[in-house]
Amino acid sequence: MSMAVNNNGVLGMIMVERRLDVRDSCLEQLFAASFDGGDTFGPFERLSVSSCGGSTIDAVAIRMEPTYGDYFGMVTLPDSSFRIVWPEMRQGASALVTAVIGVDGVARTPSAKQ
């Protein structure tokens, strides 16, 4: 998981998770935003687009880095968007992929924790 707060106070979160089938090692990268300081989040949106590979290279990568190690992250940009980077198998090779996500709206002050 990785989190960042943009200059409008929006908390962005990426999560790497086995959502399709918890028995296999296929991982999805997901993004969600919170406008209330993390009290609630909008729905998670899938970032990853490639399916899990079944090659020998994929199997080695899964054994060595079952959760991608430290190869994913997120920063905010001056225009309030989030830049995200993560690894993904593309055409039988591991590639670092990046995306910029814009989030509409301005955060409100978080409610007091009870």
C-alpha positions in Angstrom: 0.0 0.0 0.0 1.1 3.5 -0.7 -0.6 6.8 0.2 -0.1 10.5 -0.7 -2.0 13.7 0.0 -2.4 16.3 -2.8 -2.4 20.1 -2.4 -6.2 20.1 -2.2 -6.1 17.7 0.8 -7.3 14.6 -1.1 -5.8 11.4 0.2 -4.9 8.9 -2.6 -4.2 5.3 -1.9 -2.9 2.5 -4.1 -3.1 -1.1 -3.0 -1.7 -4.3 -4.5 -4.1 -7.2 -3.9 -5.2 -10.6 -5.1 -8.8 -9.7 -5.9 -9.6 -12.0 -8.8 -8.5 -15.3 -7.2 -6.9 -15.4 -3.8 -5.5 -18.9 -4.5 -3.2 -17.7 -7.3 -0.4 -15.1 -7.4 -2.1 -12.7 -9.8 -2.0 -9.2 -8.3 -4.0 -6.1 -9.2 -3.0 -2.6 -8.6 -6.0 -0.5 -7.3 -6.5 3.2 -6.6 -9.0 5.0 -4.4 -9.3 8.6 -3.1 -10.6 10.0 0.2 -12.0 13.5 0.5 -12.4 13.3 4.3 -8.9 12.6 5.6 -9.3 8.8 5.3 -12.6 8.4 7.1 -14.1 7.0 3.9 -12.9 6.2 0.4 -14.5 6.1 -2.9 -14.6 2.8 -4.9 -11.3 1.2 -5.8 -10.4 1.6 -9.5 -8.2 -1.0 -11.2 -5.0 0.3 -12.6 -3.4 -2.9 -13.9 -4.4 -4.0 -17.4 -2.4 -7.1 -18.1 -3.4 -10.5 -16.9 -1.0 -12.8 -15.0 1.5 -14.5 -17.1 2.1 -18.2 -16.9 5.7 -18.3 -18.3 8.8 -19.6 -16.5 9.9 -16.0 -16.1 6.6 -15.1 -14.4 7.0 -18.0 -12.0 10.5 -16.9 -11.1 9.4 -13.3 -10.5 6.5 -14.4 -8.4 8.8 -16.6 -6.2 11.4 -13.8 -5.8 9.0 -10.8 -5.2 5.5 -12.2 -4.4 4.1 -8.7 -3.7 6.4 -6.7 -6.1 8.8 -5.7 -3.4 9.3 -2.0 -3.3 8.6 -1.4 -7.0 5.4 0.5 -6.7 4.6 4.0 -5.4 2.8 7.3 -5.7 3.6 11.0 -5.6 1.4 14.1 -6.1 2.0 16.7 -8.8 1.5 20.5 -8.7 -1.8 20.2 -10.6 -3.2 18.0 -7.7 -3.0 14.8 -9.7 -1.4 11.6 -8.5 1.5 9.9 -10.5 1.6 6.1 -9.8 4.2 3.6 -10.8 4.0 -0.2 -10.6 5.4 -3.3 -12.3 3.4 -5.4 -14.7 4.0 -8.3 -17.1 3.8 -7.1 -20.7 4.4 -9.5 -23.5 6.4 -11.9 -21.3 8.6 -9.2 -19.8 8.4 -7.3 -16.6 7.9 -3.5 -17.2 7.5 -0.5 -14.9 4.2 1.2 -15.8 3.2 4.7 -14.9 -0.1 6.6 -14.9 -1.4 10.0 -13.9 -4.7 10.1 -12.1 -6.7 13.3 -11.7 -9.1 13.5 -8.8 -12.0 16.1 -9.0 -13.0 17.9 -5.8 -11.5 19.4 -2.7 -11.1 17.6 0.6 -13.1 18.6 3.6 -11.9 18.6 7.2 -12.0 15.0 8.6 -14.6 14.3 11.2 -13.5 13.9 14.8 -12.6 10.4 15.6 -14.8 8.9 18.4 
